[in-house]
């Protein structure tokens, strides 16, 4: 029996029972749904801040099996996996290889991030024919993308062409984005997903598609798709701007899907309207996996109201986890995985567990517990008390 916990925001009595959401591996039918998944760090690795991330591979793959068991697809090696915030390209490549093999073994759907993060971020000698900021030239960006695209295809996973910090530095204008993406899409053997990640998720991507004017950037983005619609399975928009996503969705060529990446307005966007709907590729579906899968299966029956009744109450938690600085949402995601019993510790690559305050984490616990997300509420309460004690609180 749980008892009151003294959280920074005040006393809280945990709920006694979780949601009863048994796994069913059958995927939803009315929407294609991916969860971007986090990585589990190895807390006992003796590494320094300058070393590559140490990953607990078994715990990381076990979490993916959890998502697949509920019928969700896994979006691998995305920003939720701390790509560019603790996980380097060598680690991401190993993650892709291992997850691809695991997906084949269990019959799970998988797509993976393809980027350019093997290029030097800053400092060091500039490449020959360097870009306008002294960073990589366009040729270097294309070569890096090609290497990662080849790895994805060799391992039989659908590529997600991620926004590139290196391209943002190298490009002189929209024409450089158009030529770079056209080059990559011509090479892709199967249709890819294009990802537009906004600067709230990564400040280095400010002005992506060649303009800080979002209308101009949107036109360039759509021009890339219009030039190669047969090579674009869909697009993922992570701008936290529902009106813009709906506008882009309505302007897509026939057959090109829109995968919402809006962690603020996803129930509305997935439900859609009389002119269409969004599929989903969301970081918030990491902690919401079982509930999200169940909600979309309700939507499969045509029960939009039932879908919204299940998913709308989760938005407060998602907005809390993704509040500015949004890029640190991964800390709350990993906290909830630990509290839910999916991993044995609250340690992250690069020490990112320190990126959010104790009051922020305590509120995340309270909201998630209120939703019934923890399979064992007593375990979650015990672990939350331990975290409070470590920080000198009164659990």
SVG drawing of the C-alpha trace seen along z (x, -y; Angstrom):
<svg xmlns="http://www.w3.org/2000/svg" viewBox="-17 -35 61 49">
<polyline fill="none" stroke="black" stroke-width="0.4" points="0.0,0.0 1.4,-3.3 1.5,-6.3 1.9,-10.0 5.1,-11.3 6.3,-14.8 7.1,-16.2 8.6,-19.7 5.2,-20.9 3.4,-19.4 2.2,-16.1 1.0,-13.5 -0.7,-10.2 0.2,-7.8 -2.6,-5.9 -3.0,-2.3 -3.5,-0.6 -2.1,-1.1 -3.8,-1.0 -4.4,2.6 -3.0,2.6 -1.9,6.1 0.6,6.3 -0.7,7.1 1.8,7.2 -0.7,6.4 0.1,2.9 -2.7,0.2 -4.3,0.3 -5.7,-3.3 -2.4,-5.1 1.3,-4.2 2.8,-4.8 6.4,-5.0 7.8,-5.7 11.2,-7.3 13.1,-5.3 15.7,-6.3 18.9,-4.5 19.9,-3.0 23.3,-4.1 25.6,-1.7 25.8,-3.3 28.9,-1.2 31.1,-2.2 34.3,-4.0 34.2,-6.8 35.0,-10.5 32.9,-13.3 35.1,-13.2 34.6,-9.5 32.0,-7.9 28.7,-7.0 28.6,-3.6 25.3,-1.8 23.7,1.0 22.7,2.9 20.5,5.5 18.4,3.0 18.2,0.8 17.0,3.6 14.6,4.9 12.9,1.5 12.5,1.8 11.0,5.3 8.5,3.6 7.4,1.2 7.1,3.8 5.1,6.0 2.5,3.3 2.4,3.1 4.4,-0.2 7.1,-0.8 10.5,-2.0 12.1,-5.1 15.8,-4.3 18.8,-6.6 16.8,-9.8 17.2,-12.7 15.3,-10.8 18.2,-8.4 20.4,-11.4 21.7,-11.6 24.1,-14.6 23.6,-15.0 25.6,-12.1 25.5,-9.5 28.0,-9.8 27.8,-8.3 29.8,-5.2 27.4,-4.5 24.4,-5.3 25.7,-2.9 26.0,-0.1 22.5,-0.9 21.1,-0.7 22.8,2.7 21.7,4.2 18.1,2.9 17.8,3.9 18.7,7.5 16.4,7.5 13.5,6.2 14.0,9.0 14.0,11.5 10.7,10.4 9.0,9.1 9.0,5.4 8.8,2.4 11.8,0.1 13.1,-3.1 16.3,-4.8 17.9,-8.2 20.4,-9.0 22.4,-12.2 25.9,-13.6 27.1,-13.5 30.4,-11.8 31.6,-15.2 33.6,-17.3 31.2,-19.6 33.6,-22.5 37.3,-23.1 40.1,-21.3 41.3,-22.0 38.5,-22.8 38.0,-20.4 39.2,-21.4 36.7,-23.8 35.1,-24.4 31.6,-25.9 30.8,-29.5 31.3,-29.3 34.5,-27.3 32.7,-24.1 32.2,-21.1 31.6,-21.7 28.5,-20.5 30.5,-17.6 31.5,-16.5 27.9,-16.7 26.7,-14.5 29.4,-11.9 28.5,-11.7 24.8,-11.3 25.7,-8.6 27.7,-6.6 24.8,-6.6 22.2,-5.9 24.2,-2.9 24.3,-1.5 20.6,-1.8 19.9,-0.1 22.5,2.7 20.6,3.5 17.2,3.4 15.7,0.5 13.8,-2.4 15.9,-5.6 14.8,-8.8 16.8,-11.6 17.4,-13.8 18.1,-17.5 21.8,-18.1 23.7,-20.6 26.6,-20.3 24.2,-21.1 22.8,-24.1 26.4,-25.4 27.5,-24.6 24.4,-25.7 24.5,-29.2 20.8,-29.2 17.7,-27.1 19.4,-25.9 22.0,-24.0 19.3,-22.1 17.5,-21.4 20.6,-19.9 21.7,-18.0 18.4,-16.3 17.8,-15.6 21.2,-13.9 20.3,-11.7 16.8,-10.9 18.1,-9.8 20.4,-7.3 17.9,-5.9 16.8,-2.4 13.4,-2.7 11.2,-5.6 12.6,-7.5 11.1,-9.7 12.2,-13.3 12.6,-15.0 12.2,-18.7 13.4,-19.3 12.9,-22.8 15.4,-24.9 13.5,-24.3 14.8,-20.7 18.2,-21.7 19.3,-25.4 22.0,-24.6 19.1,-24.0 17.9,-27.6 17.2,-28.7 17.0,-25.1 15.9,-24.9 17.7,-28.1 15.6,-30.7 14.5,-31.8 11.1,-32.7 9.0,-29.6 6.8,-30.3 9.9,-30.4 11.4,-27.3 8.1,-25.4 8.1,-26.2 11.7,-24.8 10.8,-21.7 7.8,-21.0 9.8,-21.6 12.2,-18.8 9.3,-16.5 7.6,-17.5 10.8,-16.8 11.0,-13.1 7.5,-12.0 8.3,-8.4 11.3,-8.4 9.5,-10.0 7.3,-7.7 6.5,-10.6 7.6,-13.6 8.0,-14.2 7.5,-17.7 8.8,-18.7 8.0,-22.4 5.4,-22.4 3.2,-24.3 0.0,-22.5 -1.4,-25.0 1.7,-24.8 1.7,-21.0 -1.9,-20.9 -1.1,-23.3 1.9,-21.2 -0.1,-18.0 -2.7,-19.4 -0.1,-20.4 1.7,-17.0 1.6,-15.0 -0.8,-12.1 0.7,-9.0 3.2,-11.0 2.4,-10.7 2.7,-13.3 4.1,-11.9 3.4,-14.3 6.3,-15.1 4.2,-17.7 4.5,-16.6 2.1,-19.4 -0.9,-18.7 -0.6,-15.1 -4.1,-13.8 -5.8,-16.5 -3.3,-15.9 -3.6,-12.1 -7.4,-12.3 -7.4,-14.6 -10.2,-16.4 -12.4,-16.1 -9.4,-16.8 -6.9,-14.3 -4.9,-13.2 -1.3,-12.7 0.4,-9.5 2.8,-9.6 6.5,-9.5 6.8,-10.9 9.2,-11.0 6.3,-11.2 5.3,-7.7 8.3,-6.4 6.7,-6.7 3.2,-6.5 3.8,-3.4 1.1,-1.0 -1.5,-3.7 -0.8,-5.3 -1.0,-2.0 -4.3,-1.2 -5.7,-4.6 -4.9,-4.3 -6.5,-0.9 -9.7,-2.5 -9.3,-5.0 -9.1,-2.1 -12.7,-1.3 -13.8,-4.7 -14.3,-5.9 -12.6,-9.3 -14.2,-10.4 -12.9,-7.4 -9.4,-8.0 -9.4,-11.6 -10.7,-10.6 -7.7,-8.3 -5.0,-10.5 -6.1,-14.1 -5.3,-13.7 -1.7,-12.8 -1.0,-16.2 -0.3,-17.9 2.5,-15.4 3.9,-15.8 3.9,-19.6 5.7,-19.4 8.4,-17.1 8.9,-19.1 8.8,-22.6 11.7,-24.9 14.6,-24.2 12.8,-21.5 15.9,-19.6 16.2,-18.3 13.0,-16.4 15.0,-13.2 15.7,-13.6 12.1,-13.2 11.6,-10.4 14.4,-8.4 13.2,-9.2 9.8,-7.7 11.4,-4.6 13.3,-4.1 10.2,-4.7 8.2,-2.3 10.8,0.5 12.1,0.6 15.7,0.0 17.5,0.3 18.8,-3.2 18.4,-6.9 21.7,-7.5 22.0,-9.0 24.7,-9.3 26.7,-12.5 25.3,-12.9 22.1,-14.3 20.1,-13.2 21.2,-16.5 19.6,-18.5 16.2,-19.0 15.5,-20.2 14.2,-18.0 10.8,-19.9 10.5,-19.3 11.2,-15.6 8.8,-15.3 6.0,-16.9 6.7,-14.5 6.3,-11.6 3.0,-13.0 1.5,-13.5 2.6,-10.1 1.4,-8.3 -2.0,-10.1 -2.3,-8.7 -1.6,-5.1 1.5,-4.8 3.6,-2.8 3.0,1.0 4.0,1.1 3.0,-2.1 4.6,-0.9 8.0,-0.5 7.6,-3.9 6.9,-5.5 9.8,-3.7 12.2,-4.9 10.8,-8.5 11.4,-8.5 15.0,-7.4 15.5,-10.2 14.1,-12.7 16.4,-11.4 19.5,-11.6 18.6,-15.3 18.1,-15.9 14.4,-16.0 11.9,-14.5 10.4,-11.5"/>
</svg>
